[in-house]
């Protein structure tokens, strides 16, 4: 799971470091660079196992280095850094319960400039560094007692820190090394990134043989819910809690129908429901489909939801993180979302150290400010960027009333 994300010279961010909690919230005005954080993850996920960044990935399609580098200055170097913790032992390489992997990538106008990784195991440490030109860094050959030696080689593929050569036959050792080499790709491949363009504007979707997960389209979402009854039932339970509607997906010839129902009432097409419910299905489906430890990043989860429903959604998000083991990253303009999660802290349902709230000022040269949360769910210094605007508007309203004018 991702513990830290750092960006340098990427879009609006000259420098940014985020230590992620079980739930991380990015707040700030429009253009502050919140969605850019999701863009960076999307770009890395779409470029994994490739020799260069894939600038033609969805959402970034058609752009190039100059369009993404800070200040559009081609002399700048874009850098990405991920610090991850992976659970489980990889015998016979390591018997520890977990290890950390810090991976970094530097890209310039000519392409991949350098990438590298540091593995920290309970027993040892590996360091890899592969520049485009010049000397590279590799750990010494791995020699385990009674097993053939392992020689490490440099890798030129993004998110693949190393290549190895096993100088003999040892299937358990080969399997562990393959898992270690591919764990970052596997993790990036399970990133669920949910954008604002997610509303089910139709009730009918074609049945597809191949369904991508993480989802890249509404077709994927609907087909996945149709095939996985456990996920569909969980999403329906969540929509009932949040929006008072259960959902269903059923086959109708060569198509799938998405339906909703109020309580025990007869189902009707989802298009007869308001936008709030139709905006909600993709984010909840992503939460249901994500594996334990995976990151689910949701852009503006509050879209078209009533404030009371937003607070109920926070309960679902909190349970998915604390009980389901999902990591959640949110961008939001809603004080109700923030307050709902702070309430979970105050109620003892979420540890304050596991909730990370970052205020982004909109100036890429200034780092994001983490707002400290205490055990009462209080933020030292207040919630920036929200209540100040409300108080200013309230003051204007009261002055207008006092002066006898329409507000």
ABEGO torsion letter per residue (X at the ends): XBABBBBBGBEABABBBBBBBABBBBBEBBGAGAAAAAAAAAAAAAABGBABBBAABBGABGBBAAAABBGGBAABBBBBBBBBBBBEBBOAABABABBBBBBBBBBBAAEBABBBBBBBBAABBBBBBBBABEBBBBBBBBBBBGBBBBBBBBBABBGBABBBBBBEBBAAAAAAAAAAAAAAAAAAAABBBBBABABBABABBBBBABBBOBBABAAAAAAAAAABAAAAAAAAAAAAAAAGBBBBBBBBEABBBBBBBBEABBBBBAAABBAAAAAAAAAAAAAAABBBGBBBBBBGAABGBBAAAAAAAAAAAAAAAAAAGBBBBBBBABAAAAAAAAAAAAAGABBAAABBBBBBAGBAABBBBBBBBBAAGBBBGEBBGAAAAAAAAAAAAAAAAAAGBBX
